[in-house]
């Protein structure tokens, strides 16, 4: 009988040790994930964007949509003279001018913000693009 009791105690200790190892591995994985998050982003805070994009963010995206429609590879946008406004909750109208190969052109673009990071072109769609 004493031998059986010894074997049962040994089996119980082995089970508890196994559970402790898994618990230690779990918490180690969480700690490693936190260290990696801090190393990559500099913060533990989530990177959620709050609110709608600013006029400046909408203008920067507008330039990304206008640039591929031009034949000239060298384009200078007038960053100081742009006008931007919201017509509804997530629709922006931007008016500005650009210079390409000595020619100045005025443009108007209407963009819809679809959500997400405002500096990513995939989060926007063009409703209208025209010269005026």
Secondary structure, 3 states (H helix, E strand, C coil): CHHHHHHHHHHHHHHHHHHHHHHHHHHHHHHHHHHHHHHHHCCCCCCCCCCCCCHHHHHHHHHHHHHCCCCCCCCEECCCCCEEEECCCCEEEEEEEEEECCEEEEEEEEEEECCCCCCCHHHEEEEEEEEC
